Amino acid sequence: MIEKLTTEAIALLKQLIETQSFSSEEDNTAAHIENWFIRYHIPFQRNKNNVWAINKHFDDKKPTLLLNSHHDTVKPNNGYTKDPLKAIVEDGKLYGLGSNDAGGCLVSLIATFTYFYNKKDLNYNIVIVASAEEESSGPEGLNSMLSIIPNIDVAIVGEPTLMHLAIAEKGLIVFDAKVKGTASHAAHPNTDNAIYNTIDVLKWFQNFKFEKTSDVLGDVKLTVTQIKAGKQHNAVPSEVDLVIDVRVNDKYSNQEIADILTKKSPCSSIKARSLRLNSSSIPIHHDLVKAGIELGRDTYGSPTLSDQSVLTCPSLKLGPGDSTRSHTADEFIYLAEIEEGITLYIELLNKVL
């Protein structure tokens, strides 16, 4: 059965690659996923472009495990030499947009869910959600499903990790900040030039360190990523706009980070766009992690954001493919990685379920 599921999972991935599914435009890939469940006689539901199902012998008295990955993609960059919407197999690699991030993970989890769907006497219920809008952190993605699906006790989020165990993931806060000064004509003296005032502010951000370090995720990483000021060559602007990207470890809540920067930063004003993309983790002693370690998988902390950020339960990021290939030109995944992914997912859950 595993061999058949693997063959059909790869066929589904090829369909997904060849079907445009930019964030918020996943209608047609959702239909392909629906067809998988129809073919396997698995009842499912669809909410917007999110497709979900529960195992046949769901029991309200048991804890529930979520299997989740996404079927939306970013738009292809200009570096592609191959058609990004064409599934091309060469030298054991399956090329195409979304093949690695996160199509390989998604079809592997769908195959794994199908393997366990009919099984009785499991220790956990299983819910699978093939979600939309992950790449854009949109409002109609996994976050919109949490009030619809059964309550989740633990989750596996499928993202490319080379099938190693990402037991923690950094959260994200984007801040908009202003540095103010006095507007003037460039020909006249001005000791309160907002652009010059920004020099010290940028140095402060460059040197500022949050005190708490995580054993798994390391330090909070703060980076000024955008700066904008002025409209014409002969006018000193009254303010400079900054954007600050903060990757949050599991030692701080997003609110704590916002409070610290609001109090300490030398900006005229600073405001978080959102506080909902939190860091996430799963205890090293959780049965899922112990099972993965027994299978020879390594543990690590992930610096990249996923749908884990909207979950409040313990969650493990795990999937075939390599994160460094995500969003790159001529994106690909090895077919062998999908084969290994399905086998390891099933072996992992056999130890727990």
RONU-544715 format. One record per residue (C-alpha): residue number from 1; residue in three letters; z, x, y. Coordinates in nm, 4 decimals. Each point is the difference from the previous one (the first is absolute). Example, Ala and Ser with C-alpha at 12.3 -4.5 7.8 and 13.67 -1.06 7.14 Angstrom:
# RONU-544715
+-----+-----+----------+----------+----------+
!   k !   r !       zz !       xx !       yy !
+-----+-----+----------+----------+----------+
!   1 ! ALA !   0.7800 !   1.2300 !  -0.4500 !
!   2 ! SER !  -0.0660 !   0.1370 !   0.3440 !
+-----+-----+----------+----------+----------+
END
This chain:
# RONU-544715
+-----+-----+----------+----------+----------+
!   k !   r !       zz !       xx !       yy !
+-----+-----+----------+----------+----------+
!   1 ! MET !   0.0000 !   0.0000 !   0.0000 !
!   2 ! ILE !   0.0793 !   0.2861 !   0.2396 !
!   3 ! GLU !  -0.3462 !   0.1477 !  -0.0481 !
!   4 ! LYS !  -0.1634 !  -0.3381 !   0.0728 !
!   5 ! LEU !   0.2187 !  -0.0560 !   0.3064 !
!   6 ! THR !  -0.0849 !   0.3468 !   0.1284 !
!   7 ! THR !  -0.3745 !  -0.0565 !  -0.0355 !
!   8 ! GLU !   0.0222 !  -0.3333 !   0.1783 !
!   9 ! ALA !   0.2306 !   0.1370 !   0.2699 !
!  10 ! ILE !  -0.2588 !   0.2677 !   0.0845 !
!  11 ! ALA !  -0.2698 !  -0.2688 !   0.0096 !
!  12 ! LEU !   0.2149 !  -0.2040 !   0.2391 !
!  13 ! LEU !   0.0530 !   0.3040 !   0.2212 !
!  14 ! LYS !  -0.3759 !   0.0499 !   0.0237 !
!  15 ! GLN !  -0.0339 !  -0.3621 !   0.1127 !
!  16 ! LEU !   0.2704 !   0.0470 !   0.2604 !
!  17 ! ILE !  -0.1629 !   0.3165 !   0.1358 !
!  18 ! GLU !  -0.3320 !  -0.1783 !   0.0418 !
!  19 ! THR !   0.1590 !  -0.2929 !   0.1822 !
!  20 ! GLN !   0.0919 !   0.0586 !   0.3645 !
!  21 ! SER !   0.3712 !  -0.0598 !   0.0503 !
!  22 ! PHE !   0.1093 !   0.1434 !   0.3331 !
!  23 ! SER !   0.3486 !  -0.1212 !   0.0988 !
!  24 ! SER !  -0.0057 !  -0.3756 !   0.0721 !
!  25 ! GLU !  -0.3437 !  -0.0253 !  -0.1646 !
!  26 ! GLU !   0.1060 !  -0.0012 !  -0.3667 !
!  27 ! ASP !  -0.1289 !  -0.3463 !  -0.0970 !
!  28 ! ASN !  -0.2561 !   0.1223 !  -0.2518 !
!  29 ! THR !   0.2132 !   0.2653 !  -0.1670 !
!  30 ! ALA !   0.2700 !  -0.2642 !  -0.0418 !
!  31 ! ALA !  -0.2587 !  -0.2090 !  -0.1862 !
!  32 ! HIS !  -0.0724 !   0.2894 !  -0.2399 !
!  33 ! ILE !   0.3718 !   0.0300 !  -0.0728 !
!  34 ! GLU !   0.0231 !  -0.3750 !  -0.0588 !
!  35 ! ASN !  -0.2839 !   0.0296 !  -0.2524 !
!  36 ! TRP !   0.1985 !   0.2587 !  -0.1970 !
!  37 ! PHE !   0.2914 !  -0.2428 !  -0.0389 !
!  38 ! ILE !  -0.2363 !  -0.2853 !  -0.0877 !
!  39 ! ARG !  -0.1652 !   0.2138 !  -0.2697 !
!  40 ! TYR !   0.3400 !   0.0828 !  -0.1520 !
!  41 ! HIS !   0.1242 !  -0.3614 !   0.0295 !
!  42 ! ILE !   0.2836 !   0.1023 !   0.2316 !
!  43 ! PRO !   0.1059 !  -0.2642 !   0.2550 !
!  44 ! PHE !   0.0035 !   0.1424 !   0.3526 !
!  45 ! GLN !   0.0395 !  -0.1052 !   0.3595 !
!  46 ! ARG !  -0.1659 !   0.1133 !   0.3184 !
!  47 ! ASN !   0.1482 !   0.0037 !   0.3470 !
!  48 ! LYS !  -0.2570 !   0.1018 !   0.2633 !
!  49 ! ASN !  -0.1452 !   0.3153 !  -0.1630 !
!  50 ! ASN !   0.3073 !   0.0801 !  -0.2116 !
!  51 ! VAL !  -0.0325 !  -0.0784 !  -0.3717 !
!  52 ! TRP !   0.3125 !  -0.0209 !  -0.2143 !
!  53 ! ALA !   0.1246 !  -0.1011 !  -0.3435 !
!  54 ! ILE !   0.3146 !   0.0010 !  -0.2153 !
!  55 ! ASN !   0.0444 !   0.0815 !  -0.3675 !
!  56 ! LYS !  -0.0318 !  -0.2852 !  -0.2504 !
!  57 ! HIS !   0.3657 !  -0.0062 !  -0.1038 !
!  58 ! PHE !   0.1522 !   0.0238 !   0.3486 !
!  59 ! ASP !   0.3761 !  -0.0669 !  -0.0151 !
!  60 ! ASP !   0.1984 !  -0.0750 !   0.3171 !
!  61 ! LYS !   0.3086 !   0.1561 !  -0.1571 !
!  62 ! LYS !  -0.1605 !   0.3442 !  -0.0247 !
!  63 ! PRO !  -0.0599 !   0.2588 !   0.2746 !
!  64 ! THR !  -0.3556 !   0.0275 !   0.1281 !
!  65 ! LEU !  -0.2257 !   0.3044 !   0.0254 !
!  66 ! LEU !  -0.2835 !  -0.0020 !   0.2545 !
!  67 ! LEU !  -0.3252 !   0.1840 !  -0.0688 !
!  68 ! ASN !  -0.1951 !   0.0340 !   0.3226 !
!  69 ! SER !  -0.3008 !   0.1747 !   0.1430 !
!  70 ! HIS !  -0.2624 !  -0.0886 !   0.2587 !
!  71 ! HIS !  -0.3718 !  -0.0757 !  -0.0041 !
!  72 ! ASP !  -0.0817 !   0.0520 !   0.3682 !
!  73 ! THR !  -0.1490 !   0.3250 !   0.1268 !
!  74 ! VAL !  -0.0381 !   0.1925 !   0.3212 !
!  75 ! LYS !  -0.3486 !   0.0253 !   0.1467 !
!  76 ! PRO !  -0.2003 !   0.2990 !  -0.1234 !
!  77 ! ASN !  -0.0086 !   0.3045 !   0.2247 !
!  78 ! ASN !  -0.3192 !   0.1676 !   0.1165 !
!  79 ! GLY !   0.0325 !   0.2869 !  -0.2462 !
!  80 ! TYR !  -0.1219 !  -0.1938 !  -0.3040 !
!  81 ! THR !  -0.3016 !   0.1495 !  -0.1777 !
!  82 ! LYS !   0.0007 !  -0.2750 !  -0.2648 !
!  83 ! ASP !  -0.0209 !  -0.3754 !   0.0546 !
!  84 ! PRO !   0.3689 !  -0.0990 !   0.0403 !
!  85 ! LEU !  -0.0718 !  -0.3470 !  -0.1407 !
!  86 ! LYS !  -0.1737 !   0.1296 !  -0.3113 !
!  87 ! ALA !   0.1954 !   0.0799 !  -0.3170 !
!  88 ! ILE !  -0.1431 !   0.3349 !  -0.1115 !
!  89 ! VAL !   0.1185 !   0.1868 !  -0.3096 !
!  90 ! GLU !  -0.0653 !   0.3738 !  -0.0054 !
!  91 ! ASP !   0.1733 !   0.2674 !  -0.2075 !
!  92 ! GLY !   0.2841 !  -0.2308 !  -0.0972 !
!  93 ! LYS !   0.0617 !  -0.1106 !   0.3591 !
!  94 ! LEU !  -0.0391 !  -0.3559 !   0.1247 !
!  95 ! TYR !  -0.1054 !   0.0162 !   0.3656 !
!  96 ! GLY !   0.0298 !  -0.2805 !   0.2520 !
!  97 ! LEU !   0.2081 !  -0.1360 !   0.2866 !
!  98 ! GLY !   0.3416 !  -0.1083 !  -0.1274 !
!  99 ! SER !  -0.0458 !   0.1633 !  -0.3399 !
! 100 ! ASN !   0.3045 !   0.2225 !   0.0482 !
! 101 ! ASP !   0.1857 !  -0.2004 !   0.2665 !
! 102 ! ALA !   0.0928 !  -0.2136 !  -0.1698 !
! 103 ! GLY !  -0.2566 !  -0.1547 !  -0.2328 !
! 104 ! GLY !   0.0848 !   0.2217 !  -0.2951 !
! 105 ! CYS !   0.3670 !  -0.0912 !   0.0339 !
! 106 ! LEU !  -0.0749 !  -0.3702 !   0.0387 !
! 107 ! VAL !  -0.2215 !  -0.0382 !  -0.3050 !
! 108 ! SER !   0.2403 !   0.2110 !  -0.2069 !
! 109 ! LEU !   0.2900 !  -0.2290 !   0.0968 !
! 110 ! ILE !  -0.2093 !  -0.3115 !  -0.0678 !
! 111 ! ALA !  -0.0825 !   0.1363 !  -0.3454 !
! 112 ! THR !   0.3683 !   0.0828 !  -0.0580 !
! 113 ! PHE !   0.1104 !  -0.3497 !   0.1061 !
! 114 ! THR !  -0.2606 !  -0.1500 !  -0.2338 !
! 115 ! TYR !   0.1319 !   0.2139 !  -0.2875 !
! 116 ! PHE !   0.3517 !  -0.1380 !   0.0472 !
! 117 ! TYR !  -0.0927 !  -0.3546 !   0.1100 !
! 118 ! ASN !   0.0477 !  -0.1740 !  -0.3380 !
! 119 ! LYS !   0.2936 !   0.2054 !  -0.1247 !
! 120 ! LYS !   0.3280 !  -0.1769 !  -0.0739 !
! 121 ! ASP !   0.3593 !   0.1147 !   0.0412 !
! 122 ! LEU !  -0.0624 !   0.2427 !   0.2847 !
! 123 ! ASN !   0.2990 !   0.1319 !   0.1939 !
! 124 ! TYR !  -0.1798 !  -0.0734 !   0.3280 !
! 125 ! ASN !  -0.2311 !  -0.2655 !   0.1281 !
! 126 ! ILE !  -0.3216 !   0.1460 !   0.1411 !
! 127 ! VAL !  -0.1781 !  -0.1066 !   0.3177 !
! 128 ! ILE !  -0.3264 !   0.1591 !   0.1059 !
! 129 ! VAL !  -0.1353 !  -0.0207 !   0.3540 !
! 130 ! ALA !  -0.3431 !   0.1345 !   0.0899 !
! 131 ! SER !   0.0572 !   0.0069 !   0.3729 !
! 132 ! ALA !  -0.2075 !   0.0063 !   0.3163 !
! 133 ! GLU !   0.0363 !   0.1705 !   0.3380 !
! 134 ! GLU !   0.1958 !   0.3019 !  -0.1208 !
! 135 ! GLU !  -0.2117 !   0.2491 !   0.1911 !
! 136 ! SER !   0.0513 !  -0.1861 !   0.3274 !
! 137 ! SER !   0.3651 !  -0.1002 !  -0.0643 !
! 138 ! GLY !  -0.1287 !  -0.3465 !   0.0805 !
! 139 ! PRO !   0.1946 !  -0.3273 !   0.0062 !
! 140 ! GLU !  -0.1810 !  -0.1509 !  -0.2999 !
! 141 ! GLY !   0.0790 !   0.2701 !  -0.2551 !
! 142 ! LEU !   0.2864 !   0.0541 !  -0.2430 !
! 143 ! ASN !   0.2536 !  -0.0770 !   0.2736 !
! 144 ! SER !  -0.1370 !  -0.3562 !   0.0147 !
! 145 ! MET !   0.0482 !  -0.0418 !  -0.3745 !
! 146 ! LEU !   0.3697 !   0.0798 !  -0.0274 !
! 147 ! SER !   0.1050 !  -0.3569 !   0.0849 !
! 148 ! ILE !  -0.2556 !  -0.1410 !  -0.2463 !
! 149 ! ILE !   0.0404 !   0.2045 !  -0.3176 !
! 150 ! PRO !   0.3237 !   0.0035 !  -0.2047 !
! 151 ! ASN !   0.2839 !   0.2149 !   0.1277 !
! 152 ! ILE !  -0.0647 !   0.3654 !  -0.0861 !
! 153 ! ASP !   0.2667 !   0.2344 !  -0.1362 !
! 154 ! VAL !  -0.2071 !   0.3178 !  -0.0300 !
! 155 ! ALA !  -0.3618 !   0.0949 !   0.0656 !
! 156 ! ILE !  -0.2717 !   0.2437 !  -0.0988 !
! 157 ! VAL !  -0.2455 !   0.0458 !   0.2858 !
! 158 ! GLY !  -0.3317 !   0.1423 !  -0.1097 !
! 159 ! GLU !  -0.1165 !   0.2837 !   0.2226 !
! 160 ! PRO !  -0.1581 !   0.3305 !  -0.1077 !
! 161 ! THR !   0.2804 !   0.2367 !  -0.1033 !
! 162 ! LEU !  -0.1663 !   0.1826 !  -0.2922 !
! 163 ! MET !   0.2288 !  -0.2232 !  -0.2090 !
! 164 ! HIS !   0.3078 !   0.1838 !   0.1236 !
! 165 ! LEU !   0.3010 !  -0.1937 !   0.1268 !
! 166 ! ALA !   0.0301 !  -0.0439 !   0.3747 !
! 167 ! ILE !   0.3626 !  -0.1092 !   0.0050 !
! 168 ! ALA !   0.0182 !  -0.0231 !   0.3793 !
! 169 ! GLU !  -0.2438 !  -0.0601 !   0.2823 !
! 170 ! LYS !   0.0312 !   0.0559 !   0.3721 !
! 171 ! GLY !  -0.0039 !  -0.2953 !   0.2355 !
! 172 ! LEU !  -0.1990 !  -0.0146 !   0.3223 !
! 173 ! ILE !   0.0720 !  -0.0914 !   0.3600 !
! 174 ! VAL !  -0.2568 !   0.0291 !   0.2777 !
! 175 ! PHE !   0.1439 !   0.0245 !   0.3509 !
! 176 ! ASP !  -0.1709 !  -0.0597 !   0.3331 !
! 177 ! ALA !   0.1581 !   0.2036 !   0.2805 !
! 178 ! LYS !  -0.0559 !   0.0548 !   0.3712 !
! 179 ! VAL !   0.0700 !   0.2939 !   0.2266 !
! 180 ! LYS !  -0.0007 !  -0.1049 !   0.3642 !
! 181 ! GLY !  -0.0568 !   0.1833 !   0.3263 !
! 182 ! THR !  -0.1339 !  -0.0622 !   0.3475 !
! 183 ! ALA !  -0.3640 !  -0.0862 !   0.0544 !
! 184 ! SER !  -0.1799 !   0.2022 !   0.2687 !
! 185 ! HIS !  -0.3270 !   0.1459 !   0.1190 !
! 186 ! ALA !  -0.0757 !   0.3245 !  -0.1833 !
! 187 ! ALA !  -0.0458 !   0.1795 !   0.3344 !
! 188 ! HIS !   0.3605 !  -0.0542 !   0.1097 !
! 189 ! PRO !   0.3241 !   0.1607 !  -0.1265 !
! 190 ! ASN !   0.1800 !  -0.1922 !  -0.2746 !
! 191 ! THR !   0.3192 !   0.1221 !  -0.1657 !
! 192 ! ASP !   0.0179 !  -0.3064 !  -0.2241 !
! 193 ! ASN !  -0.3325 !   0.0238 !  -0.1848 !
! 194 ! ALA !   0.0272 !  -0.2174 !  -0.3138 !
! 195 ! ILE !  -0.2314 !   0.2297 !  -0.1959 !
! 196 ! TYR !   0.2096 !   0.3072 !   0.0832 !
! 197 ! ASN !   0.3161 !  -0.1983 !  -0.0769 !
! 198 ! THR !  -0.1440 !  -0.0592 !  -0.3451 !
! 199 ! ILE !   0.0092 !   0.3712 !  -0.0840 !
! 200 ! ASP !   0.3795 !   0.0006 !  -0.0408 !
! 201 ! VAL !  -0.0114 !  -0.3300 !  -0.1864 !
! 202 ! LEU !  -0.2520 !   0.1376 !  -0.2485 !
! 203 ! LYS !   0.2144 !   0.3104 !  -0.0510 !
! 204 ! TRP !   0.3005 !  -0.2262 !  -0.0645 !
! 205 ! PHE !  -0.1873 !  -0.1896 !  -0.2697 !
! 206 ! GLN !  -0.1308 !   0.3242 !  -0.1468 !
! 207 ! ASN !   0.3512 !   0.1431 !  -0.0332 !
! 208 ! PHE !   0.2015 !  -0.3108 !  -0.0815 !
! 209 ! LYS !   0.1449 !  -0.0193 !  -0.3516 !
! 210 ! PHE !   0.1740 !  -0.2916 !  -0.1687 !
! 211 ! GLU !   0.3192 !   0.1224 !  -0.1632 !
! 212 ! LYS !  -0.0148 !  -0.1604 !  -0.3451 !
! 213 ! THR !  -0.2178 !   0.1604 !  -0.2658 !
! 214 ! SER !  -0.0914 !  -0.1726 !  -0.3257 !
! 215 ! ASP !   0.0056 !   0.1888 !  -0.3298 !
! 216 ! VAL !  -0.3162 !  -0.1841 !  -0.1037 !
! 217 ! LEU !  -0.1863 !  -0.0661 !   0.3262 !
! 218 ! GLY !   0.1145 !   0.2884 !   0.2176 !
! 219 ! ASP !   0.0250 !  -0.0390 !   0.3779 !
! 220 ! VAL !  -0.1107 !  -0.2866 !   0.2178 !
! 221 ! LYS !  -0.3384 !   0.1088 !   0.1421 !
! 222 ! LEU !  -0.0705 !  -0.0798 !   0.3645 !
! 223 ! THR !  -0.3482 !   0.0624 !   0.1428 !
! 224 ! VAL !  -0.1566 !  -0.0811 !   0.3359 !
! 225 ! THR !  -0.3472 !  -0.1198 !  -0.0984 !
! 226 ! GLN !  -0.1541 !  -0.1461 !   0.3167 !
! 227 ! ILE !   0.0170 !   0.0592 !   0.3728 !
! 228 ! LYS !  -0.1804 !  -0.1838 !   0.2785 !
! 229 ! ALA !   0.0124 !   0.0205 !   0.3806 !
! 230 ! GLY !  -0.2143 !  -0.0157 !   0.3095 !
! 231 ! LYS !  -0.3232 !  -0.1739 !   0.0931 !
! 232 ! GLN !  -0.1655 !   0.2277 !   0.2540 !
! 233 ! HIS !  -0.0042 !   0.3688 !   0.0884 !
! 234 ! ASN !   0.1521 !  -0.0258 !   0.3475 !
! 235 ! ALA !   0.2929 !  -0.2327 !  -0.0719 !
! 236 ! VAL !   0.3333 !   0.0992 !  -0.1566 !
! 237 ! PRO !   0.1051 !  -0.2870 !  -0.2306 !
! 238 ! SER !   0.3382 !  -0.1688 !   0.0225 !
! 239 ! GLU !   0.0612 !   0.0144 !  -0.3741 !
! 240 ! VAL !  -0.1032 !   0.1582 !  -0.3298 !
! 241 ! ASP !  -0.0152 !  -0.1950 !  -0.3265 !
! 242 ! LEU !   0.1083 !   0.1650 !  -0.3243 !
! 243 ! VAL !  -0.0136 !  -0.1143 !  -0.3623 !
! 244 ! ILE !   0.2561 !   0.1465 !  -0.2403 !
! 245 ! ASP !  -0.0323 !  -0.0230 !  -0.3792 !
! 246 ! VAL !   0.3338 !   0.0242 !  -0.1861 !
! 247 ! ARG !   0.0196 !   0.0307 !  -0.3791 !
! 248 ! VAL !   0.3476 !  -0.1097 !  -0.1014 !
! 249 ! ASN !   0.1965 !   0.1329 !  -0.2970 !
! 250 ! ASP !   0.2437 !  -0.2046 !  -0.2079 !
! 251 ! LYS !   0.3028 !   0.1201 !   0.1985 !
! 252 ! TYR !  -0.0839 !  -0.2210 !   0.2987 !
! 253 ! SER !  -0.0931 !  -0.3605 !   0.0541 !
! 254 ! ASN !  -0.2893 !  -0.0598 !   0.2357 !
! 255 ! GLN !   0.2406 !  -0.1643 !   0.2428 !
! 256 ! GLU !   0.2170 !   0.3136 !   0.0052 !
! 257 ! ILE !  -0.3035 !   0.2143 !   0.0841 !
! 258 ! ALA !  -0.0971 !  -0.2379 !   0.2814 !
! 259 ! ASP !   0.3538 !   0.0028 !   0.1384 !
! 260 ! ILE !   0.0145 !   0.3803 !  -0.0011 !
! 261 ! LEU !  -0.3321 !   0.0466 !   0.1802 !
! 262 ! THR !   0.0751 !  -0.2751 !   0.2497 !
! 263 ! LYS !   0.3274 !   0.1698 !   0.0890 !
! 264 ! LYS !  -0.1035 !   0.3662 !  -0.0083 !
! 265 ! SER !  -0.3685 !   0.0381 !   0.0835 !
! 266 ! PRO !  -0.0816 !   0.1056 !   0.3599 !
! 267 ! CYS !  -0.2789 !  -0.2578 !   0.0328 !
! 268 ! SER !   0.0062 !  -0.2573 !   0.2782 !
! 269 ! SER !  -0.0324 !  -0.2616 !  -0.2750 !
! 270 ! ILE !  -0.0529 !  -0.0007 !  -0.3767 !
! 271 ! LYS !  -0.0507 !  -0.2966 !  -0.2310 !
! 272 ! ALA !  -0.0706 !  -0.0402 !  -0.3705 !
! 273 ! ARG !  -0.3034 !  -0.2082 !  -0.0922 !
! 274 ! SER !   0.1681 !  -0.1189 !  -0.3198 !
! 275 ! LEU !   0.3036 !   0.0809 !  -0.2125 !
! 276 ! ARG !  -0.1189 !  -0.1642 !  -0.3222 !
! 277 ! LEU !  -0.1580 !   0.2993 !  -0.1776 !
! 278 ! ASN !   0.3141 !   0.1451 !  -0.1541 !
! 279 ! SER !   0.0588 !   0.2937 !  -0.2293 !
! 280 ! SER !   0.0402 !  -0.0894 !  -0.3666 !
! 281 ! SER !   0.1465 !   0.1522 !  -0.3133 !
! 282 ! ILE !   0.1201 !  -0.0545 !  -0.3533 !
! 283 ! PRO !   0.3113 !   0.1618 !  -0.1512 !
! 284 ! ILE !  -0.0707 !   0.3053 !  -0.2146 !
! 285 ! HIS !   0.2092 !  -0.1626 !  -0.2747 !
! 286 ! HIS !  -0.2043 !  -0.3228 !  -0.0085 !
! 287 ! ASP !  -0.1448 !  -0.0794 !  -0.3432 !
! 288 ! LEU !  -0.3581 !   0.0214 !   0.1324 !
! 289 ! VAL !   0.0571 !   0.3484 !   0.1390 !
! 290 ! LYS !   0.1811 !   0.1202 !  -0.3109 !
! 291 ! ALA !  -0.2842 !  -0.1340 !  -0.2149 !
! 292 ! GLY !  -0.2571 !   0.1836 !   0.2134 !
! 293 ! ILE !   0.1938 !   0.3255 !  -0.0207 !
! 294 ! GLU !   0.0166 !  -0.0387 !  -0.3786 !
! 295 ! LEU !  -0.3804 !  -0.0231 !   0.0052 !
! 296 ! GLY !  -0.0174 !   0.3349 !   0.1768 !
! 297 ! ARG !  -0.0692 !  -0.1287 !   0.3501 !
! 298 ! ASP !   0.1348 !   0.1766 !   0.3100 !
! 299 ! THR !   0.1917 !  -0.1694 !   0.2819 !
! 300 ! TYR !  -0.0647 !   0.0534 !   0.3714 !
! 301 ! GLY !   0.0214 !  -0.1585 !   0.3434 !
! 302 ! SER !  -0.3187 !  -0.1353 !   0.1559 !
! 303 ! PRO !  -0.0865 !   0.0506 !   0.3688 !
! 304 ! THR !  -0.2694 !  -0.2709 !  -0.0029 !
! 305 ! LEU !   0.0547 !  -0.3701 !   0.0669 !
! 306 ! SER !  -0.0758 !  -0.2818 !  -0.2442 !
! 307 ! ASP !   0.0953 !  -0.3619 !  -0.0629 !
! 308 ! GLN !   0.3372 !   0.1295 !  -0.1159 !
! 309 ! SER !   0.0944 !  -0.0139 !   0.3673 !
! 310 ! VAL !   0.0198 !  -0.3818 !  -0.0057 !
! 311 ! LEU !   0.2194 !  -0.0172 !  -0.3112 !
! 312 ! THR !   0.3784 !  -0.0154 !   0.0088 !
! 313 ! CYS !   0.0507 !   0.0616 !  -0.3742 !
! 314 ! PRO !  -0.0104 !   0.3397 !  -0.1721 !
! 315 ! SER !  -0.3622 !   0.1071 !  -0.0409 !
! 316 ! LEU !  -0.1926 !   0.2777 !  -0.1703 !
! 317 ! LYS !  -0.3406 !   0.1233 !   0.1198 !
! 318 ! LEU !  -0.2109 !   0.1009 !  -0.2963 !
! 319 ! GLY !  -0.3695 !   0.0033 !  -0.0786 !
! 320 ! PRO !  -0.3096 !   0.1871 !  -0.1146 !
! 321 ! GLY !  -0.2017 !   0.1991 !   0.2512 !
! 322 ! ASP !   0.0943 !   0.2539 !   0.2639 !
! 323 ! SER !   0.1304 !  -0.0951 !   0.3435 !
! 324 ! THR !  -0.1863 !   0.2908 !   0.1601 !
! 325 ! ARG !  -0.3328 !  -0.1707 !  -0.0863 !
! 326 ! SER !   0.0920 !  -0.3210 !   0.1823 !
! 327 ! HIS !  -0.2083 !  -0.0820 !   0.3087 !
! 328 ! THR !  -0.2231 !   0.3038 !  -0.0601 !
! 329 ! ALA !  -0.3789 !   0.0100 !  -0.0103 !
! 330 ! ASP !  -0.1501 !  -0.0561 !  -0.3462 !
! 331 ! GLU !   0.3320 !  -0.1331 !  -0.1299 !
! 332 ! PHE !   0.0299 !   0.0080 !  -0.3788 !
! 333 ! ILE !   0.2323 !  -0.0366 !  -0.2952 !
! 334 ! TYR !  -0.0367 !   0.1617 !  -0.3392 !
! 335 ! LEU !  -0.0654 !  -0.2510 !  -0.2792 !
! 336 ! ALA !   0.2517 !   0.1957 !  -0.2074 !
! 337 ! GLU !   0.2633 !  -0.0688 !   0.2664 !
! 338 ! ILE !  -0.0462 !  -0.3744 !  -0.0463 !
! 339 ! GLU !   0.0220 !   0.0375 !  -0.3783 !
! 340 ! GLU !   0.3192 !   0.2035 !   0.0382 !
! 341 ! GLY !   0.1364 !  -0.2409 !   0.2593 !
! 342 ! ILE !  -0.0270 !  -0.3058 !  -0.2223 !
! 343 ! THR !   0.1472 !   0.1853 !  -0.2975 !
! 344 ! LEU !   0.2922 !   0.1378 !   0.2017 !
! 345 ! TYR !   0.0727 !  -0.3319 !   0.1730 !
! 346 ! ILE !   0.0200 !  -0.1675 !  -0.3417 !
! 347 ! GLU !   0.2114 !   0.2788 !  -0.1509 !
! 348 ! LEU !   0.2339 !  -0.0121 !   0.3000 !
! 349 ! LEU !   0.0469 !  -0.3767 !  -0.0153 !
! 350 ! ASN !   0.0396 !   0.0045 !  -0.3780 !
! 351 ! LYS !   0.3127 !   0.2102 !   0.0584 !
! 352 ! VAL !   0.1388 !  -0.2497 !   0.2516 !
! 353 ! LEU !  -0.1301 !  -0.3442 !  -0.0940 !
+-----+-----+----------+----------+----------+
END
